[in-house]
Amino acid sequence: MPANLLTRRLDTPAESLTSEPMTRVYDVMIVGGGIVGLVCACSLRGSGLRVAVIEAQTAQQSANRQRAYAFSPVSAGILRGLGLWDIVGPQLTHFQRVKLSDADYSKALTFRPEDGRSQGRSKNKLAEAVYYSAEHTVLMLALQTAVQAAPEIDYWCESQLIDTDKAPEQVDSADKKGLHQVTIEREKERYRLTTRLLVGADGARSEVRSRAQIKTFGWKYWQSCITAVLEPEQPHHNTAYEKFWPSGPFAILPLPHNRCQIVWTAPHAEAKALLALPKEQFLQVLQARYGSDMGDLKLVNEPMMFPVQLMQSQQYVQAGIALIGDAAHCCHPVGGQGLNMGIRDAAALAEVIHSAAQTGEDFSRLSVLKRYERWRKTENWFTLSLTDFLNRAFSNRFLPLVIARRTGIWLLDSIGPLKRLVLQLMTGFFGRLPDKMK
Ligand SMILES: Cc1cc2nc3c(=O)[nH]c(=O)nc-3n(C[C@H](O)[C@H](O)[C@H](O)COP(=O)(O)OP(=O)(O)OC[C@H]3O[C@@H](n4cnc5c(N)ncnc54)[C@H](O)[C@@H]3O)c2cc1C
């Protein structure tokens, strides 16, 4: 991305610490310009509020992550609402089938777009695919372009949040002048900015969350996760797989140009040993998990390993502070829910802020921000519990559980309304939808 585009919004930067009083006052400052932070910023376009996005990396670095996400129809609907679907939609893979199976048991639970047709709110428009896969770079470039083009958004790249002057407990929720003074470091220069609302979209190790002293609940899993992009010999036919092996779930996401991304969960020692294997051997073990439907496999990139955790912040909000995305919660990658939850958080928070601002309410007050917390925290608890349950129920060889889950797969595949219900849970149509989606 050209450098002039990155700095275009910063042609009149806020006062640096070496100069006289600061003048740049924002209504909303979003720390973290990942997908979730940028969705939040884009959702605030047209609200009349002045918004800053503070991102530690360059725009190019933050867009260049080699990862694809299972992307839900609700997230797709939010992108439609933001006017980005015409750019993003054609670059995603539209799953025509999603197959869930228990290890090598031949019976699979298969979802097709028509299985969701009677999902009241998803009628017609979103029945074109069961789910999608979206590459990080595709989503980020569309969002970055939209943010760059918005006159009310300042996009601070290579800028790191290093201090907030006012401890959150000192911000009186009744005090309409309760402003955060935030110190940002950019190219070795420090800037002081002021904001009414500080939004933490800065990922699992959120600086905003730790400065606000918000505690978290959760645990690290006994598994790690390996991702890699492959090119199979045969066409993938836009079919996604989630195969539950005793060591952990193994997902195959079809990508454009007949590539596939695997998300392979295994106990730490096994995952580490897999990554240490010479490529030929790695591919042999992988082929056994993957199956032979798509013929021989070729590695397109270097496999990478990630830790896996469940985390839920005890609070999503304080007076003048809100957390969204991985800053608020993290989950096991089974079912591909993490980013989708974050996108719904971002749209929900923007909607709460926007509605309050329209009626002249102070959106940084705790009582207003609690509306966002009530909306999202319980729904996210539900998804975190579901992913935890799926991982534990399937990642074992305990015979009664093996029989129960194989019977369950058979039943779910045979009973239409049950299958629809599971699809609703997986696609995020369960719960309150943001207006952007409607
Ligand atoms: C292996 C794996 C597979 C996954 N697959 C899926 C999937 O299929 N579907 C799905 O929905 N989810 C999936 N997830 C989860 C998903 O990746 C995350 O939920 C999502 O990326 C979180 O986005 P975010 O914007 O909240 O945080 P991040 O992507 O972590 O972005 C945070 C941003 O904040 C910036 N930042 C951090 N600290 C500061 C600071 N102090 N100042 C300024 N900027 C800062 C960072 O540079 C970064 O750009 C997967 C996760 C893993 C590990």
The ligand as an SDF file (V2000), in Angstrom:
LIG
                    3D

 53 58  0  0  0  0  0  0  0  0999 V2000
   -4.9960  -20.8840   14.1400 C   0  0  0  0  0  0  0  0  0  0  0  0
   -6.1900  -20.0040   14.2700 C   0  0  0  0  0  0  0  0  0  0  0  0
   -7.2590  -20.1550   13.3850 C   0  0  0  0  0  0  0  0  0  0  0  0
   -8.3810  -19.3390   13.4900 C   0  0  0  0  0  0  0  0  0  0  0  0
   -9.4170  -19.5230   12.6360 N   0  0  0  0  0  0  0  0  0  0  0  0
  -10.5120  -18.7440   12.7460 C   0  0  0  0  0  0  0  0  0  0  0  0
  -11.6230  -18.9140   11.8660 C   0  0  0  0  0  0  0  0  0  0  0  0
  -11.6250  -19.7920   10.9930 O   0  0  0  0  0  0  0  0  0  0  0  0
  -12.7080  -18.1160   12.0190 N   0  0  0  0  0  0  0  0  0  0  0  0
  -12.7570  -17.1610   13.0030 C   0  0  0  0  0  0  0  0  0  0  0  0
  -13.7900  -16.4900   13.1200 O   0  0  0  0  0  0  0  0  0  0  0  0
  -11.7160  -16.9690   13.8410 N   0  0  0  0  0  0  0  0  0  0  0  0
  -10.6090  -17.7270   13.7420 C   0  0  0  0  0  0  0  0  0  0  0  0
   -9.5570  -17.5290   14.5940 N   0  0  0  0  0  0  0  0  0  0  0  0
   -9.6180  -16.4450   15.5800 C   0  0  0  0  0  0  0  0  0  0  0  0
   -9.2150  -15.1040   14.9370 C   0  0  0  0  0  0  0  0  0  0  0  0
   -7.9360  -15.2110   14.3600 O   0  0  0  0  0  0  0  0  0  0  0  0
   -9.2150  -13.9930   15.9920 C   0  0  0  0  0  0  0  0  0  0  0  0
  -10.3790  -14.0800   16.7590 O   0  0  0  0  0  0  0  0  0  0  0  0
   -9.1720  -12.6300   15.2980 C   0  0  0  0  0  0  0  0  0  0  0  0
   -8.0340  -12.5120   14.4880 O   0  0  0  0  0  0  0  0  0  0  0  0
   -9.1640  -11.5010   16.3440 C   0  0  0  0  0  0  0  0  0  0  0  0
   -9.1320  -10.2660   15.6800 O   0  0  0  0  0  0  0  0  0  0  0  0
   -8.8450   -8.9210   16.5100 P   0  0  0  0  0  0  0  0  0  0  0  0
   -8.9080   -7.8250   15.4910 O   0  0  0  0  0  0  0  0  0  0  0  0
   -9.7210   -8.8650   17.7080 O   0  0  0  0  0  0  0  0  0  0  0  0
   -7.3740   -9.0830   17.0760 O   0  0  0  0  0  0  0  0  0  0  0  0
   -5.9850   -9.1440   16.2820 P   0  0  0  0  0  0  0  0  0  0  0  0
   -6.1540   -9.7950   14.9600 O   0  0  0  0  0  0  0  0  0  0  0  0
   -5.0130   -9.7440   17.2430 O   0  0  0  0  0  0  0  0  0  0  0  0
   -5.6260   -7.6090   16.0210 O   0  0  0  0  0  0  0  0  0  0  0  0
   -5.1630   -6.7710   17.0370 C   0  0  0  0  0  0  0  0  0  0  0  0
   -4.4400   -5.5900   16.4050 C   0  0  0  0  0  0  0  0  0  0  0  0
   -4.0550   -4.6750   17.4480 O   0  0  0  0  0  0  0  0  0  0  0  0
   -2.7220   -4.2410   17.2330 C   0  0  0  0  0  0  0  0  0  0  0  0
   -2.1780   -3.8710   18.5560 N   0  0  0  0  0  0  0  0  0  0  0  0
   -1.8940   -4.6820   19.5920 C   0  0  0  0  0  0  0  0  0  0  0  0
   -1.4290   -3.9770   20.6530 N   0  0  0  0  0  0  0  0  0  0  0  0
   -1.4170   -2.6760   20.2750 C   0  0  0  0  0  0  0  0  0  0  0  0
   -1.0390   -1.4500   20.9270 C   0  0  0  0  0  0  0  0  0  0  0  0
   -0.5750   -1.4140   22.1830 N   0  0  0  0  0  0  0  0  0  0  0  0
   -1.1490   -0.2810   20.2340 N   0  0  0  0  0  0  0  0  0  0  0  0
   -1.6140   -0.2880   18.9580 C   0  0  0  0  0  0  0  0  0  0  0  0
   -2.0040   -1.4290   18.3030 N   0  0  0  0  0  0  0  0  0  0  0  0
   -1.9010   -2.6000   18.9450 C   0  0  0  0  0  0  0  0  0  0  0  0
   -2.0310   -5.4250   16.5620 C   0  0  0  0  0  0  0  0  0  0  0  0
   -0.9140   -5.0090   15.8070 O   0  0  0  0  0  0  0  0  0  0  0  0
   -3.1560   -5.9820   15.6990 C   0  0  0  0  0  0  0  0  0  0  0  0
   -3.1620   -5.4240   14.3910 O   0  0  0  0  0  0  0  0  0  0  0  0
   -8.4320  -18.3430   14.5110 C   0  0  0  0  0  0  0  0  0  0  0  0
   -7.3510  -18.1900   15.3960 C   0  0  0  0  0  0  0  0  0  0  0  0
   -6.2500  -19.0120   15.2750 C   0  0  0  0  0  0  0  0  0  0  0  0
   -5.0980  -18.8500   16.2360 C   0  0  0  0  0  0  0  0  0  0  0  0
  1  2  1  0
  2  3  1  0
  2 52  2  0
  3  4  2  0
  4  5  1  0
  4 50  1  0
  5  6  2  0
  6  7  1  0
  6 13  1  0
  7  8  2  0
  7  9  1  0
  9 10  1  0
 10 11  2  0
 10 12  1  0
 12 13  2  0
 13 14  1  0
 14 15  1  0
 14 50  1  0
 15 16  1  0
 16 17  1  0
 16 18  1  0
 18 19  1  0
 18 20  1  0
 20 21  1  0
 20 22  1  0
 22 23  1  0
 23 24  1  0
 24 25  2  0
 24 26  1  0
 24 27  1  0
 27 28  1  0
 28 29  2  0
 28 30  1  0
 28 31  1  0
 31 32  1  0
 32 33  1  0
 33 34  1  0
 33 48  1  0
 34 35  1  0
 35 36  1  0
 35 46  1  0
 36 37  1  0
 36 45  1  0
 37 38  2  0
 38 39  1  0
 39 40  1  0
 39 45  2  0
 40 41  1  0
 40 42  2  0
 42 43  1  0
 43 44  2  0
 44 45  1  0
 46 47  1  0
 46 48  1  0
 48 49  1  0
 50 51  2  0
 51 52  1  0
 52 53  1  0
M  END
$$$$
